[in-house]
Amino acid sequence: MTEGFLQLAAEIFECPREALSLSTRRGSIPGWDSVNHLRLVMETERRFGVKYTLEQIPQLETLGDFTV
């Protein structure tokens, strides 16, 4: 599941999959802006069946924080 999530992030951020790991931080790649952050949240919820609260969303600072 982790590989699928990292591939999803690469698609949303429009970057090579190899550029991402679970330790990749928000703001460390140009594609991870506020709009794409919300896109990643929504698409992760849809594809992997997880749910994030409004309080959790701003605290997702690394890809590993998404815990899918």
MILOVO-893745 format. One record per residue (C-alpha): residue in one letter; z, x, y. Coordinates in pm, 1 decimal, decimal comma. Layout:
# residues N
SITE  type        c3        c1        c2
SITE     A         Z         X         Y
...
# end
This chain:
# residues 68
SITE  type        c3        c1        c2
SITE     M       0,0       0,0       0,0
SITE     T      71,4     289,4     237,6
SITE     E    -285,2     415,2     211,7
SITE     G    -420,3      70,1     292,7
SITE     F    -193,5      47,2     594,8
SITE     L    -297,8     389,6     724,1
SITE     Q    -663,2     291,2     680,1
SITE     L    -596,4     -25,5     879,2
SITE     A    -434,1     177,3    1157,9
SITE     A    -732,8     413,7    1163,7
SITE     E    -969,0     118,0    1201,6
SITE     I    -766,6     -34,9    1483,9
SITE     F    -713,1     294,6    1666,0
SITE     E   -1074,0     403,3    1600,8
SITE     C    -975,5     744,0    1468,4
SITE     P   -1018,8     931,5    1138,2
SITE     R    -776,3     825,7     866,1
SITE     E    -691,0    1194,8     815,5
SITE     A    -551,2    1207,7    1170,2
SITE     L    -272,8     963,3    1076,2
SITE     S      46,6     986,5     873,4
SITE     L     363,5     782,6     857,9
SITE     S     513,1    1019,4    1115,1
SITE     T     236,9     952,9    1372,4
SITE     R     410,2     835,9    1690,9
SITE     R     308,0     573,6    1940,9
SITE     G     127,4     745,1    2226,6
SITE     S      34,5    1051,0    2019,3
SITE     I    -322,0     931,3    1972,1
SITE     P    -542,1     780,8    2246,3
SITE     G    -616,9     460,5    2055,5
SITE     W    -253,8     355,5    2024,2
SITE     D    -215,5     159,8    2343,8
SITE     S     -25,8    -164,1    2405,6
SITE     V    -315,0    -389,5    2305,4
SITE     N    -382,8    -202,1    1982,8
SITE     H      -9,9    -194,4    1908,8
SITE     L     -10,1    -574,2    1905,4
SITE     R    -333,4    -580,4    1705,1
SITE     L    -172,1    -353,9    1444,8
SITE     V     136,8    -575,6    1429,2
SITE     M     -65,4    -894,5    1385,2
SITE     E    -308,4    -749,8    1132,7
SITE     T     -27,0    -589,5     931,9
SITE     E     148,8    -925,2     916,3
SITE     R    -169,4   -1096,8     805,8
SITE     R    -285,8    -843,2     546,4
SITE     F      47,3    -736,4     399,7
SITE     G     256,2   -1050,5     440,7
SITE     V     531,9    -888,9     646,8
SITE     K     686,9   -1049,2     955,3
SITE     Y     825,5    -876,2    1262,0
SITE     T    1061,8   -1037,2    1509,9
SITE     L    1000,0   -1015,5    1882,9
SITE     E    1290,3    -770,1    1898,6
SITE     Q    1136,4    -543,8    1633,1
SITE     I     786,8    -513,5    1780,1
SITE     P     869,6    -278,3    2070,4
SITE     Q    1083,4     -65,3    1836,8
SITE     L     788,5      19,9    1609,0
SITE     E     745,9     376,0    1738,0
SITE     T     591,0     547,0    1434,8
SITE     L     354,5     421,0    1167,4
SITE     G     639,0     468,7     921,4
SITE     D     844,3     214,4    1115,6
SITE     F     605,8     -56,4     996,8
SITE     T     741,0     -19,3     639,4
SITE     V     462,3    -191,2     449,2
# end
